[in-house]
Amino acid sequence: RKQTQPAAMYTLFIFLVALIIRRSNSFTSVSSRTERRIYAPTSTALAISSLTQWQDSRRNKKLVESLFAEDATTDGRLLPLSLRGQGSLKVSSNITRFATAAESKQTVLFLSSRTDDDSSSSTKSILLPLKSTGELKLLSFATAKRSLSKSLLLTLNGLLVNRDGALFDNLPWAQWSVDPQKRNRDAADSSIDPKFHLGKRDAYYRFMGKDWQGRSAAIGNIALRLKYLLESDEEPPQGDAIDVDESKTALATRILQLQLRESRMELAGIEAELAATSDTLVDDSSKKSQLSKEKVDLETKIANVENDIAKIGSSPQTFATMIGGILDDVAKWSTNDGKNAAPYRGATGYAPILDSKEDIKGSLLPYTSPFDLLKEILEDQLNAKVIGCVLENTSLLKGNVVLGGAVVLQRITPKKTAKIMDEEITMNDYDEDYGNPNAKGGEVMIVECDSDEAIGMSLACNVDLSIGSTLFEMTSVMGEEQIKEKNSKHIMDTLAVWKAVDASMNLQVEGERQSPGSQSSPVSMPGAFDEMPSESTALFPVDSPVKSLDEYDQMSNEKKAKTLLEMSNFNGRLPRPRVVRQSDSNPLDELLIPLIDESVRRQFRIRDAERKGDTELANELRASKSRRQETLERVEVARENGEDDLADQLESESEFLESLRADITQDEGAYNRYLDRDDWYERDRQAMAARVKKSSFGTLLDGLE
């Protein structure tokens, strides 16, 4: 089947292309006439629509402001920004990728407050550094608003989706992908593991070109395209009517033949399965009954298709009246009469979406950038819309401002109609969840992303790109537009060229000290912490910076962030200051606690369990203390009682117990115990080493301790 279907599809396309070439002009003229029949809305309807949009916009703005509320000392206002242009600044850094070039420059975007005069050539602006030229390319296409061909868009889609930890990775594919048939839930109606959900994969395949509107190669869509062409009122050119009718007949016959072949192959598979079931010793009557029913249905369908083929061959004069119904039947057959209809384009395991006339008409140049396609996927697959895009500080290091993006999604609330006193009214349906029990209409989610992605989504979704008023005043500098010598039409020249008024200004990298006498931009580049080489190549981490619970309690959020970045066994991402500020429990603790000394970690968890009133967990943690932790606690008691000699002896014992462990940051039993040293062997070895005189070896051990 896999070998014969491509050849059949190729032959089918030859017929289809020939017919479309003949009828393309007539289909376009019919579409244009249909557009002219649409009446303009009344002034009252326009006024109501405008008022509703204004109310929604105002409500969304207040909602976004509440989500990104700043410290209590500020007014919490968000300022809308506008993208003014692009420029470049010198980079002052000791990192290898920048230090290799003496005059390294980085592309920056100039963003100014929308309340300022947009026509002014000089204004206070934020200088936002970009990570790559790919980000600039995406924003250039999003700003230019040029319709793109499918081949060009596919080359750009990779720049958006192939990023680690950015917008595409952070979207709630597993939580919000509509699932009306509950295929992502088990027999007990519980959600399966998110890593087995297909939502993210479906979206990725959409970006790779799967199920493109109006261009699907599925049998049902090919049949519908032929049906739409047949419904055209335009007459073919004089002398071509006979050829067109013959092409229609041949194409319709070929579609039915292909459907007949698919049905016969499916019937052969069912018959083989029935034969295998009959040969088994286990009597599975229910399965045999189901297979027998499917066999009868397929035999009926095959007979109907053969009858349709015979009608086309024997009565060509009745083609125009009967072919539409036949093609509709083919389209319905492809989705199993709607039982296997996809909830969104590209859904795995479902039949392809059947294209409408509007889908075919808009299939040529439907998008201007990958952000437009992402907007459509969000509305179609996640049933969500973007209500705001925000730039915020992502750095926890004091004196550093690194701007990142955030997109605010809101679940679209479906509508339902109800009849009250013989009058139908439309209202919001807050009970409909589209197969997502925890994602009702109106729910809001903040999706963290790169700064250029937030700008691109604001352009595609026509929503404000905002920033905190206090943050804008902290990070803005004077910028001005440069005079262009020639008007270039290259896509990378879409954005105007700007420069900082202070020509000596440069870019600083997060976490690095400012060079003496240099003027740095208030916005730093993200630190390349992932490029720092590890100082240790040991199997287990050898760094344990936190030695006691008191020392941990005295650490600030900045100190915890620095400690995480310096640890060899941390390879994640730090939370943003907004997340740390708004969380009930400090997310830095959740990252740092599992990586520190197991004795300190256990003390922290015992105290945390007692604060929450979980005495059972606290007692369980106390009962599972390691020998080393018990010894350390005895050291503290001895110090408090003034028994310094005993404390020193116990401290030496704790150091010995620490030397036995391969990794003191993990609990005892968390890894193979054979990786640790044996207590008796290590004590015997040290005792034997203490009895051996170094002088007995002459100069062999000179220089060794």
C-alpha positions as CSV (number, residue, x, y, z in Angstrom):
1,R,0.0,0.0,0.0
2,K,2.8,2.4,0.9
3,Q,4.4,1.8,-2.5
4,T,1.3,2.1,-4.7
5,Q,-0.3,5.1,-3.0
6,P,2.4,7.7,-4.1
7,A,2.2,6.6,-7.7
8,A,-1.6,6.9,-7.6
9,M,-1.4,10.3,-6.0
10,Y,1.1,11.5,-8.5
11,T,-1.2,10.5,-11.4
12,L,-4.1,12.2,-9.6
13,F,-2.1,15.4,-9.3
14,I,-1.4,15.5,-13.1
15,F,-5.1,15.5,-13.7
16,L,-5.8,18.1,-11.1
17,V,-3.1,20.5,-12.2
18,A,-4.3,20.3,-15.8
19,L,-7.9,21.2,-14.7
20,I,-6.8,24.0,-12.3
21,I,-4.7,25.7,-15.1
22,R,-7.8,25.8,-17.3
23,R,-10.2,27.0,-14.6
24,S,-8.0,29.3,-12.5
25,N,-9.2,32.5,-14.2
26,S,-12.9,31.6,-13.9
27,F,-12.5,30.7,-10.2
28,T,-10.8,34.0,-9.4
29,S,-13.5,36.0,-11.2
30,V,-16.3,34.2,-9.3
31,S,-14.6,34.8,-6.0
32,S,-14.3,38.5,-6.7
33,R,-18.0,38.7,-7.7
34,T,-18.8,37.0,-4.4
35,E,-16.9,39.6,-2.4
36,R,-18.9,42.4,-4.0
37,R,-22.1,40.8,-2.8
38,I,-21.2,41.3,0.8
39,Y,-23.0,44.3,2.2
40,A,-21.3,46.8,4.3
41,P,-22.4,46.9,8.0
42,T,-24.6,49.7,9.2
43,S,-23.2,52.6,11.2
44,T,-25.0,51.3,14.3
45,A,-23.3,47.9,14.0
46,L,-19.9,49.6,13.5
47,A,-20.4,51.8,16.6
48,I,-21.3,48.8,18.8
49,S,-18.4,46.8,17.4
50,S,-15.9,49.6,18.1
51,L,-17.3,50.1,21.6
52,T,-16.9,46.4,22.4
53,Q,-13.3,46.3,21.0
54,W,-12.4,49.4,23.1
55,Q,-13.9,47.8,26.3
56,D,-12.0,44.5,25.6
57,S,-8.8,46.4,25.0
58,R,-9.2,48.4,28.2
59,R,-10.0,45.3,30.2
60,N,-7.0,43.4,28.8
61,K,-4.7,46.3,29.6
62,K,-5.8,46.4,33.3
63,L,-5.4,42.6,33.5
64,V,-1.9,42.7,32.1
65,E,-0.9,45.5,34.4
66,S,-2.1,43.5,37.4
67,L,-0.1,40.5,36.3
68,F,3.1,42.5,36.0
69,A,2.6,44.8,39.0
70,E,5.9,46.2,40.2
71,D,7.0,46.9,43.8
72,A,4.6,48.7,46.1
73,T,6.8,51.9,45.8
74,T,5.8,52.4,42.2
75,D,2.5,53.1,40.4
76,G,2.6,49.8,38.5
77,R,1.8,51.4,35.2
78,L,2.8,49.9,31.9
79,L,3.9,52.1,29.0
80,P,3.2,51.1,25.4
81,L,6.3,50.9,23.3
82,S,6.9,51.4,19.5
83,L,9.8,49.9,17.5
84,R,11.7,52.8,16.0
85,G,14.7,51.2,14.3
86,Q,17.9,49.3,14.5
87,G,21.5,50.2,15.3
88,S,24.7,48.7,16.7
89,L,26.9,49.2,19.8
90,K,30.4,48.0,20.7
91,V,30.6,45.2,23.2
92,S,32.8,45.5,26.2
93,S,33.3,41.9,27.5
94,N,35.9,39.3,28.5
95,I,33.9,36.4,27.1
96,T,35.6,34.5,24.3
97,R,33.0,35.1,21.7
98,F,33.3,38.9,22.1
99,A,37.0,39.2,23.0
100,T,38.1,37.6,19.7
101,A,37.2,40.8,17.8
102,A,38.8,44.0,18.8
103,E,35.9,46.1,17.6
104,S,33.0,43.6,18.2
105,K,29.6,45.1,17.6
106,Q,26.1,43.9,18.5
107,T,22.8,44.7,16.8
108,V,20.4,46.6,19.1
109,L,16.8,47.7,18.6
110,F,15.6,51.2,19.5
111,L,12.2,51.2,21.4
112,S,10.6,54.4,22.5
113,S,7.4,55.2,24.4
114,R,4.4,55.4,22.2
115,T,3.3,58.5,24.1
116,D,6.2,60.4,22.6
117,D,6.0,62.0,19.2
118,D,6.6,59.1,16.7
119,S,7.6,61.6,14.0
120,S,10.5,62.9,16.1
121,S,13.9,61.9,14.9
122,S,15.3,62.1,18.5
123,T,13.7,60.6,21.6
124,K,14.4,58.6,24.7
125,S,14.8,55.0,23.7
126,I,15.6,51.6,25.1
127,L,18.6,50.0,23.4
128,L,17.6,46.3,23.3
129,P,20.4,44.0,22.2
130,L,19.6,41.0,19.9
131,K,21.3,37.6,20.2
132,S,21.6,36.9,16.5
133,T,20.8,38.1,13.0
134,G,18.0,35.6,12.8
135,E,16.1,37.6,15.3
136,L,16.5,40.7,13.3
137,K,15.4,38.9,10.2
138,L,12.2,37.7,11.9
139,L,11.4,41.2,13.1
140,S,12.1,42.7,9.7
141,F,9.6,40.5,8.0
142,A,7.0,41.1,10.8
143,T,7.4,44.8,10.4
144,A,7.4,44.8,6.6
145,K,4.0,43.0,6.4
146,R,4.8,41.5,3.1
147,S,2.9,38.4,2.1
148,L,5.2,35.4,1.9
149,S,5.2,32.3,-0.2
150,K,5.1,28.9,1.5
151,S,8.6,28.1,0.5
152,L,10.0,31.3,2.0
153,L,8.0,31.0,5.2
154,L,9.2,27.5,5.8
155,T,12.8,28.8,5.8
156,L,11.9,31.4,8.4
157,N,9.9,29.1,10.7
158,G,13.0,27.4,12.0
159,L,14.3,30.7,13.3
160,L,11.3,30.8,15.6
161,V,10.7,27.2,16.7
162,N,14.4,26.0,17.0
163,R,15.2,27.8,20.2
164,D,15.8,26.2,23.6
165,G,13.6,27.6,26.4
166,A,12.0,30.2,24.3
167,L,8.4,30.9,23.3
168,F,7.6,27.7,21.3
169,D,9.0,25.6,24.2
170,N,7.1,27.4,26.9
171,L,3.6,27.5,25.3
172,P,1.1,25.2,27.1
173,W,0.8,22.6,24.4
174,A,0.1,19.7,26.8
175,Q,-2.4,21.7,28.9
176,W,-4.3,23.7,26.4
177,S,-4.3,21.7,23.1
178,V,-8.0,21.0,22.5
179,D,-8.9,17.4,22.9
180,P,-12.6,16.8,22.5
181,Q,-12.2,13.1,22.0
182,K,-10.0,12.9,25.1
183,R,-7.2,11.0,23.4
184,N,-4.8,12.5,25.9
185,R,-6.6,10.9,28.9
186,D,-6.5,7.3,30.1
187,A,-9.3,4.9,30.9
188,A,-9.8,6.5,34.3
189,D,-10.2,9.9,32.7
190,S,-6.8,11.1,34.2
191,S,-4.4,13.1,32.1
192,I,-1.5,11.1,30.7
193,D,2.1,12.2,31.2
194,P,2.6,15.5,29.4
195,K,5.7,14.2,27.5
196,F,3.3,11.8,25.7
197,H,1.0,14.5,24.5
198,L,1.1,15.2,20.8
199,G,0.2,18.9,20.9
200,K,3.7,20.3,20.6
201,R,4.6,17.8,17.9
202,D,1.5,18.8,16.0
203,A,2.4,22.5,16.2
204,Y,6.0,21.8,15.1
205,Y,4.8,19.8,12.0
206,R,2.5,22.8,11.2
207,F,5.5,25.0,11.1
208,M,7.2,22.4,8.9
209,G,4.3,22.7,6.3
210,K,1.9,19.9,7.4
211,D,-1.8,20.3,6.5
212,W,-1.3,23.6,4.8
213,Q,-4.6,25.2,4.1
214,G,-5.9,24.8,0.6
215,R,-2.9,22.5,-0.4
216,S,-3.6,19.3,1.3
217,A,-2.9,16.1,-0.8
218,A,-5.6,14.1,1.1
219,I,-8.2,12.4,-1.1
220,G,-11.1,14.3,0.6
221,N,-9.5,17.7,0.0
222,I,-8.7,16.9,-3.7
223,A,-12.3,15.9,-4.2
224,L,-13.5,19.1,-2.6
225,R,-11.2,21.2,-4.8
226,L,-12.7,19.6,-7.8
227,K,-16.2,20.2,-6.5
228,Y,-15.5,23.9,-5.9
229,L,-14.2,24.2,-9.5
230,L,-17.4,22.5,-10.8
231,E,-19.6,24.9,-8.9
232,S,-18.1,27.9,-10.7
233,D,-20.6,29.8,-12.8
234,E,-17.9,30.9,-15.3
235,E,-18.1,29.3,-18.7
236,P,-14.9,27.9,-20.2
237,P,-13.4,29.5,-23.3
238,Q,-15.1,28.7,-26.6
239,G,-13.9,25.4,-28.1
240,D,-12.6,24.1,-24.7
241,A,-15.9,23.0,-23.2
242,I,-15.5,19.4,-24.5
243,D,-11.9,19.2,-23.2
244,V,-12.9,20.6,-19.8
245,D,-15.8,18.1,-19.5
246,E,-13.5,15.2,-20.4
247,S,-11.0,16.4,-17.8
248,K,-13.7,16.6,-15.2
249,T,-14.9,13.1,-16.0
250,A,-11.4,11.7,-16.0
251,L,-10.5,13.3,-12.8
252,A,-13.7,12.3,-11.0
253,T,-13.3,8.7,-12.2
254,R,-9.7,8.7,-11.0
255,I,-10.7,9.9,-7.6
256,L,-13.3,7.2,-7.3
257,Q,-10.8,4.6,-8.5
258,L,-8.4,5.7,-5.8
259,Q,-11.1,5.5,-3.2
260,L,-12.0,2.0,-4.5
261,R,-8.4,0.8,-4.2
262,E,-8.1,2.1,-0.6
263,S,-11.4,0.4,0.4
264,R,-10.3,-2.9,-1.2
265,M,-7.0,-2.9,0.6
266,E,-8.7,-2.1,3.9
267,L,-11.2,-5.0,3.2
268,A,-8.3,-7.3,2.6
269,G,-6.7,-6.4,5.9
270,I,-10.0,-7.0,7.8
271,E,-10.4,-10.4,6.1
272,A,-6.9,-11.4,7.0
273,E,-7.6,-10.4,10.6
274,L,-10.8,-12.3,10.6
275,A,-9.0,-15.4,9.4
276,A,-6.3,-15.0,12.0
277,T,-9.0,-14.7,14.7
278,S,-10.7,-17.8,13.6
279,D,-7.5,-19.9,13.8
280,T,-6.8,-18.9,17.4
281,L,-8.0,-21.2,20.3
282,V,-9.3,-18.2,22.3
283,D,-13.0,-17.5,21.5
284,D,-13.2,-13.7,21.1
285,S,-16.8,-13.3,19.8
286,S,-17.0,-9.6,20.4
287,K,-13.9,-8.9,18.2
288,K,-15.2,-11.2,15.5
289,S,-18.6,-9.5,15.6
290,Q,-16.9,-6.0,15.3
291,L,-14.7,-7.2,12.4
292,S,-17.7,-8.8,10.6
293,K,-19.6,-5.5,10.9
294,E,-16.7,-3.5,9.5
295,K,-16.4,-6.0,6.6
296,V,-20.1,-5.7,5.7
297,D,-19.8,-1.9,5.8
298,L,-16.8,-1.9,3.5
299,E,-18.4,-4.3,1.1
300,T,-21.4,-1.9,0.9
301,K,-19.1,1.1,0.4
302,I,-17.2,-0.7,-2.4
303,A,-20.4,-1.6,-4.2
304,N,-21.6,2.0,-4.0
305,V,-18.2,3.3,-5.4
306,E,-18.3,0.8,-8.3
307,N,-21.9,1.9,-9.0
308,D,-20.8,5.6,-9.1
309,I,-17.9,4.7,-11.5
310,A,-20.4,2.9,-13.8
311,K,-22.8,5.8,-13.8
312,I,-20.0,8.3,-14.8
313,G,-18.9,6.0,-17.6
314,S,-22.3,5.2,-19.0
315,S,-24.1,8.6,-18.5
316,P,-21.6,11.4,-19.2
317,Q,-24.4,13.8,-20.0
318,T,-25.7,13.7,-16.4
319,F,-22.2,14.4,-15.0
320,A,-22.9,18.0,-13.9
321,T,-25.8,17.0,-11.7
322,M,-24.4,13.9,-10.0
323,I,-20.7,14.6,-9.6
324,G,-21.1,17.1,-6.7
325,G,-22.9,14.5,-4.5
326,I,-20.3,11.9,-5.3
327,L,-17.4,14.2,-4.4
328,D,-19.1,15.1,-1.2
329,D,-19.4,11.4,-0.3
330,V,-15.7,11.0,-1.0
331,A,-14.9,13.9,1.4
332,K,-17.2,12.5,4.1
333,W,-15.6,9.0,3.6
334,S,-12.1,10.4,4.2
335,T,-13.2,11.6,7.7
336,N,-15.3,8.4,8.4
337,D,-18.4,10.6,8.2
338,G,-17.0,13.1,10.7
339,K,-16.1,10.6,13.4
340,N,-12.4,11.1,12.8
341,A,-12.5,14.8,12.0
342,A,-9.5,16.7,13.3
343,P,-10.1,19.2,16.1
344,Y,-7.4,21.4,14.6
345,R,-5.0,21.4,11.6
346,G,-2.2,18.9,11.8
347,A,-3.7,16.9,14.6
348,T,-2.0,13.5,14.7
349,G,-4.2,10.4,14.4
350,Y,-7.1,12.3,12.8
351,A,-8.1,12.9,9.2
352,P,-6.8,16.1,7.6
353,I,-9.0,19.2,7.9
354,L,-11.4,19.5,4.9
355,D,-10.7,22.8,3.2
356,S,-13.4,25.4,2.5
357,K,-13.5,27.7,-0.4
358,E,-12.0,30.5,1.7
359,D,-9.1,28.2,2.7
360,I,-8.4,27.5,-1.0
361,K,-8.7,31.2,-1.9
362,G,-6.3,32.3,0.9
363,S,-3.8,29.5,0.5
364,L,-1.4,31.4,-1.8
365,L,0.0,34.1,0.5
366,P,-1.7,33.8,3.9
367,Y,1.1,34.9,6.2
368,T,3.6,37.7,6.5
369,S,5.9,36.1,9.1
370,P,6.1,33.0,11.3
371,F,4.4,35.0,14.0
372,D,1.2,35.1,11.9
373,L,1.3,31.4,11.6
374,L,1.9,31.0,15.4
375,K,-1.1,33.3,16.0
376,E,-3.3,31.1,13.9
377,I,-2.1,27.9,15.7
378,L,-2.8,29.5,19.1
379,E,-6.3,30.3,18.1
380,D,-6.9,27.0,16.3
381,Q,-5.1,24.5,18.5
382,L,-5.0,26.1,22.0
383,N,-8.2,28.1,21.6
384,A,-6.3,31.1,23.0
385,K,-5.5,34.6,22.0
386,V,-2.7,37.0,22.9
387,I,-3.9,40.0,25.0
388,G,-0.6,41.6,25.8
389,C,3.2,41.5,25.3
390,V,5.6,42.8,27.9
391,L,9.3,43.4,28.3
392,E,10.6,42.8,31.8
393,N,13.9,42.5,33.7
394,T,15.2,38.9,33.8
395,S,18.3,39.4,35.9
396,L,18.6,38.7,39.6
397,L,22.1,40.2,39.8
398,K,22.2,43.6,41.5
399,G,22.9,46.5,39.1
400,N,22.1,44.5,36.0
401,V,19.1,44.9,33.7
402,V,18.6,42.2,31.0
403,L,15.3,42.5,29.2
404,G,13.3,39.5,28.3
405,G,9.8,39.1,26.8
406,A,6.5,37.7,28.1
407,V,3.4,36.9,26.2
408,V,0.0,36.9,28.0
409,L,-2.4,34.3,26.7
410,Q,-6.1,34.2,27.5
411,R,-8.3,31.1,26.9
412,I,-11.1,32.0,24.5
413,T,-14.5,31.6,26.1
414,P,-16.9,29.7,23.8
415,K,-20.4,31.0,23.2
416,K,-23.7,29.2,23.6
417,T,-27.3,30.0,22.8
418,A,-30.3,29.7,25.1
419,K,-34.0,30.4,24.6
420,I,-35.7,32.5,27.2
421,M,-39.3,33.4,26.7
422,D,-39.2,32.4,23.0
423,E,-36.2,34.6,22.4
424,E,-32.7,33.2,21.7
425,I,-29.8,34.9,23.5
426,T,-26.1,34.3,23.2
427,M,-23.9,34.0,26.3
428,N,-20.5,32.8,27.4
429,D,-20.2,29.1,28.1
430,Y,-17.7,28.7,31.0
431,D,-18.4,25.0,31.3
432,E,-17.0,24.1,27.9
433,D,-13.3,23.1,28.2
434,Y,-12.7,21.3,24.8
435,G,-11.3,18.3,26.7
436,N,-9.0,20.4,29.0
437,P,-10.5,20.2,32.5
438,N,-8.1,22.7,33.9
439,A,-8.4,25.3,31.2
440,K,-11.7,27.0,31.2
441,G,-12.6,30.0,29.2
442,G,-11.1,33.3,30.4
443,E,-8.1,31.7,32.1
444,V,-4.8,33.7,31.7
445,M,-1.3,32.4,31.5
446,I,2.1,34.2,31.2
447,V,4.4,32.6,28.7
448,E,8.1,33.7,29.1
449,C,10.0,34.2,25.8
450,D,12.8,36.2,24.2
451,S,12.4,39.9,23.8
452,D,12.3,39.8,20.0
453,E,9.5,37.2,20.2
454,A,7.4,39.5,22.4
455,I,7.9,42.3,19.8
456,G,7.0,40.0,16.9
457,M,3.8,38.7,18.6
458,S,2.7,42.2,19.4
459,L,3.0,43.1,15.7
460,A,1.2,40.0,14.5
461,C,-1.6,40.1,17.1
462,N,-2.0,43.9,17.0
463,V,-1.6,44.3,20.8
464,D,0.5,46.7,22.8
465,L,4.1,46.0,23.6
466,S,4.5,47.3,27.1
467,I,7.2,47.9,29.8
468,G,7.0,49.1,33.4
469,S,7.1,52.8,33.7
470,T,9.9,52.7,36.3
471,L,11.9,50.3,34.3
472,F,11.6,52.5,31.2
473,E,12.9,55.5,33.1
474,M,15.9,53.4,34.4
475,T,16.9,52.0,31.0
476,S,16.1,54.7,28.4
477,V,18.8,56.8,26.8
478,M,18.7,59.4,24.0
479,G,18.7,58.0,20.5
480,E,18.3,59.6,17.1
481,E,17.6,58.5,13.5
482,Q,20.4,58.5,11.0
483,I,19.8,60.0,7.5
484,K,19.7,57.3,4.8
485,E,21.9,57.9,1.8
486,K,19.7,55.6,-0.4
487,N,16.4,54.0,-0.2
488,S,17.0,50.2,0.0
489,K,14.3,47.7,-0.6
490,H,16.2,44.8,1.0
491,I,14.2,43.1,3.8
492,M,17.0,43.7,6.4
493,D,16.7,47.4,5.7
494,T,13.1,47.6,6.7
495,L,13.8,49.1,10.0
496,A,15.3,52.6,10.1
497,V,18.9,53.0,11.2
498,W,19.3,54.7,14.6
499,K,22.2,55.5,16.8
500,A,22.8,56.6,20.4
501,V,23.4,60.3,20.9
502,D,26.3,59.4,23.1
503,A,28.8,58.0,20.6
504,S,31.0,56.5,23.4
505,M,28.2,54.2,24.7
506,N,28.9,50.4,24.6
507,L,27.2,47.2,25.7
508,Q,28.0,45.5,28.9
509,V,27.5,41.7,29.5
510,E,25.4,40.6,32.5
511,G,27.6,39.8,35.6
512,E,30.7,41.6,34.3
513,R,32.2,44.7,35.9
514,Q,32.0,47.9,34.0
515,S,35.3,49.1,32.6
516,P,36.7,52.3,34.2
517,G,35.9,55.4,32.2
518,S,33.4,53.7,29.9
519,Q,29.8,54.6,29.3
520,S,27.6,51.5,29.2
521,S,24.0,51.1,28.1
522,P,21.6,50.6,31.0
523,V,20.4,47.3,29.3
524,S,23.0,44.6,29.4
525,M,23.4,41.5,27.2
526,P,22.4,38.2,28.7
527,G,25.3,36.6,30.5
528,A,26.9,33.6,28.7
529,F,26.9,31.5,31.8
530,D,26.3,28.3,29.8
531,E,29.6,29.0,28.0
532,M,31.7,28.9,31.2
533,P,33.9,25.8,31.2
534,S,33.5,23.5,34.2
535,E,36.5,23.5,36.5
536,S,36.0,19.9,37.5
537,T,35.8,16.8,35.4
538,A,34.8,14.5,38.3
539,L,31.9,12.1,38.1
540,F,30.2,13.8,41.1
541,P,30.2,17.6,42.0
542,V,33.0,18.6,44.4
543,D,31.7,22.0,45.3
544,S,29.5,22.4,48.4
545,P,29.3,26.1,49.1
546,V,26.7,26.0,51.9
547,K,28.0,24.4,55.1
548,S,25.2,25.1,57.6
549,L,21.5,26.1,57.8
550,D,22.4,29.5,59.4
551,E,24.7,30.3,56.5
552,Y,21.9,29.4,54.1
553,D,19.3,31.6,56.0
554,Q,21.6,34.6,55.6
555,M,21.9,34.3,51.8
556,S,20.0,36.9,49.8
557,N,18.2,36.1,46.5
558,E,21.2,37.6,44.6
559,K,23.6,35.5,46.6
560,K,21.5,32.3,45.9
561,A,21.5,33.2,42.2
562,K,25.2,33.7,42.1
563,T,25.7,30.4,44.0
564,L,23.6,28.5,41.5
565,L,25.5,30.0,38.5
566,E,28.9,29.1,40.1
567,M,27.9,25.5,40.9
568,S,29.2,22.8,38.6
569,N,26.1,20.6,38.9
570,F,23.6,23.4,38.0
571,N,22.6,23.6,34.3
572,G,19.2,25.1,34.4
573,R,17.7,28.6,34.1
574,L,17.2,31.1,36.9
575,P,13.7,32.3,37.5
576,R,12.8,35.9,36.7
577,P,12.6,38.5,39.5
578,R,8.8,38.7,38.9
579,V,8.4,35.0,39.6
580,V,10.5,35.2,42.8
581,R,8.6,38.2,43.9
582,Q,5.1,36.8,43.3
583,S,5.7,33.2,44.4
584,D,4.5,31.9,47.8
585,S,7.7,29.8,48.1
586,N,11.0,31.0,46.8
587,P,11.7,29.2,43.5
588,L,15.4,29.8,44.1
589,D,15.2,27.5,47.1
590,E,13.6,24.8,44.9
591,L,16.6,25.0,42.6
592,L,19.4,25.3,45.2
593,I,18.2,23.0,48.0
594,P,18.6,19.8,46.0
595,L,22.2,20.7,45.1
596,I,23.6,21.6,48.5
597,D,25.0,19.4,51.4
598,E,22.5,16.7,52.3
599,S,22.8,17.5,56.0
600,V,21.8,21.2,55.4
601,R,19.1,20.1,53.1
602,R,17.6,17.7,55.6
603,Q,17.6,20.4,58.3
604,F,15.9,22.8,55.9
605,R,13.2,20.3,55.1
606,I,12.6,19.4,58.7
607,R,12.1,23.0,59.6
608,D,9.9,23.6,56.6
609,A,7.7,20.5,57.5
610,E,7.3,21.8,61.0
611,R,6.2,25.2,59.8
612,K,3.6,23.6,57.6
613,G,2.4,21.4,60.5
614,D,3.4,18.1,58.8
615,T,4.8,16.4,61.9
616,E,4.7,13.0,60.2
617,L,7.1,14.2,57.5
618,A,9.3,15.9,60.0
619,N,9.7,12.7,62.1
620,E,10.4,10.7,59.0
621,L,13.2,13.1,58.0
622,R,14.7,12.9,61.5
623,A,14.6,9.1,61.6
624,S,16.6,8.9,58.3
625,K,19.5,11.2,59.3
626,S,22.9,10.1,58.1
627,R,25.7,9.3,60.5
628,R,27.5,12.4,59.3
629,Q,24.6,14.7,60.1
630,E,24.2,13.2,63.5
631,T,27.9,13.8,64.2
632,L,27.6,17.5,63.0
633,E,24.7,18.1,65.3
634,R,26.7,16.7,68.2
635,V,29.5,19.1,67.2
636,E,27.1,22.0,67.6
637,V,25.9,20.8,71.0
638,A,29.5,20.3,72.2
639,R,30.4,23.9,71.1
640,E,27.4,25.3,73.0
641,N,28.3,23.4,76.1
642,G,31.9,24.6,76.0
643,E,33.4,21.1,75.3
644,D,35.8,22.3,72.6
645,D,38.0,19.1,72.8
646,L,35.0,16.9,72.2
647,A,33.8,19.2,69.5
648,D,37.2,19.0,67.7
649,Q,37.2,15.3,67.9
650,L,33.6,15.0,66.5
651,E,34.4,17.5,63.8
652,S,37.4,15.4,62.7
653,E,35.0,12.4,62.6
654,S,32.5,14.3,60.5
655,E,35.3,15.1,58.0
656,F,36.2,11.5,57.8
657,L,32.6,10.5,57.2
658,E,32.5,13.1,54.5
659,S,35.6,11.7,52.8
660,L,33.8,8.3,52.5
661,R,31.0,9.8,50.4
662,A,31.3,10.1,46.6
663,D,28.7,12.9,46.6
664,I,27.6,14.6,49.8
665,T,24.9,16.6,48.0
666,Q,22.8,13.4,47.6
667,D,21.0,11.4,50.3
668,E,22.4,8.1,51.4
669,G,21.1,5.4,49.2
670,A,20.3,7.8,46.3
671,Y,23.1,6.3,44.2
672,N,25.0,2.9,44.2
673,R,26.7,2.4,47.6
674,Y,29.7,0.8,45.9
675,L,30.7,4.2,44.8
676,D,31.4,5.2,48.4
677,R,34.5,4.1,50.3
678,D,34.2,1.4,52.9
679,D,34.5,2.6,56.5
680,W,36.6,-0.2,57.8
681,Y,39.0,-0.2,54.9
682,E,39.6,3.6,55.0
683,R,40.2,3.5,58.8
684,D,42.7,0.6,58.4
685,R,44.4,2.4,55.5
686,Q,44.8,5.7,57.4
687,A,46.1,3.8,60.5
688,M,48.6,1.9,58.4
689,A,49.7,5.1,56.7
690,A,50.2,6.8,60.1
691,R,52.5,4.0,61.3
692,V,54.7,4.1,58.2
693,K,57.8,6.4,58.5
694,K,58.3,8.6,55.5
695,S,62.1,8.4,56.0
696,S,62.0,4.7,55.2
697,F,61.4,5.6,51.5
698,G,64.3,7.8,51.1
699,T,63.6,10.6,48.6
700,L,60.8,8.7,46.9
701,L,58.0,10.6,48.7
702,D,59.7,14.0,48.8
703,G,57.1,16.7,47.9
704,L,54.1,14.5,48.8
705,E,52.0,15.3,51.8
